[in-house]
């Protein structure tokens, strides 16, 4: 195993944690990042990591909250497994140098816990309002210092490579972001930790790299995907012409911030008894409803009634960034709008990250394990990254996959030419994200989904023709993956003739009495709707 390399695609919390866990077992790995090492969605995460650390809280409560937020589509066994590992993963991070905000009232070394939407107790461990940055930078430093880990920056994964029988993944084609040279990289195991696909939408809280690469590559290689219709929109992103992707953490609402109409009226109690602390799908739909009712392009989030020193100490990053834009959150409300935030579906995988293909693992946002169901509860995402990274690393170590031994086919660019029509890429990129926002967004209808399906099909044909005839580029790779994922989202949404969790349709506003996953396999035109037990990936 010392000579067999594990290829980890993605450098967020899931990928970095997996590499470090493997190194602890003496297993070598290569971490591939599209840009610099510390650049993924984890870096942007503000709120924190959910874990049961308070004596008043319980694992049962955390499980129950997660299942309730998931709209009946969570896998209870998987939820329990992940939640149970939460405290140990927090301890693992602390031991490796992540500095979380302490509880200053106790003086006994306990960590400060905040509360977010859907949680019955304070159970969010955080590093002020920049938890993701604290986790990502600490793990990245450890990865760079670990001799068993090789880091490859500015490299794009183009596609997975399977063995001659098509049953096992044996590597991946990687393209240098600068030279555009493509090489075949062999590996005994490949871990997809590529994050979500939220850049399919016009407005997103994610960095530009969230283009669904892992989902699209796994799909093309023959893996099933599940629950792709459930795309989470974060209720509160800053509405500002120069900072459209700035997330305004849910932790503000956990500390008393209220949502307001343009006239200052609070409205969330009309939609849910939990008001601002209702799950994200409810809050996002309420904001969307009020914006459309009033013809407003944004609403407001106000925490100015709290003490100014409290605001500055608990939310220093948000306070500073807003101040740069001329907004003093200690004195005035923050203009907000919902934005695409998290992909709850993904590559079907089990508790160890295993997929339909031997040697291929999917962990973090790229995967669908059953933890999130129809809606992800706040701060369960980083928890999932850490727990699933541990599970995948353990499974890889125990199985000790051997290198395939066969030489990989080199990348063939002999029949393509340079393009003089790159405007096709930029035009299709904008068109795709616009109609996905308009037709497959927070509120859907059968007609909107039908229009989206028609446009996706046209774009797919055009993009595949372009891909087959011209030299590839980073923009083309991402556009190809985005249109693939858009197709999977639309197909999955069209078969769900109900409203459940993040999938809300005006034509079918009530949920069915039986909760079923959507499962789509390569070669099938229409997803199957199956009970959770039938959707689980066999070990």
Buried (B, 14 or more C-beta within 10 A) or exposed (E): BEEBBBBBBBBBBBBBBBBBBBBBBEBBBBBBBBBEBBBBBBBBBBBBBBBBBBEEBBBEBBBBBBBBBBBBBBBBEBBBBBBBBBBEBBEBBEEBEBEBBEBEEEEEEEBBBBBBBBBBBBBBBBBBBBBBBBBBBBBBBBBEEBEBBBBBBBBBBBBBBBBEEEEBBBBBBBBBBEEBEBBBBBBBBBBBBBBBBBBBBBBBBBBEBBBBBBBBBBBBBBBBBBBBBBBBBBBBBBBBEEBBBBBBBBBBBBBEBBBBBBEEEBBBEEBBEBBBBBBBBBBBBBBBBBBEEEEBEBBBBBBBEBEEEEBBBBBEBBBEBBEEBEBEBBEEBBBBBBBBBBBBBBBBBBBBBBBBBBBBBBBBBBBBBBBBBBBBBBBBBBBBBBBBBBBBBBBBBEBEBEBBEEEBEEBEEEEEEEBEEBEBBEEBBEEBBEBBBEBBBBBBEBEBBEBBBEBBEEBBEBBEEBBEEBEBBBEBBBBBBBBBBBBBBBBBBBBBEBBBBBBBBEEBEEBBEEBBBBBBBEEEEEBBBBEBEEBBBEE
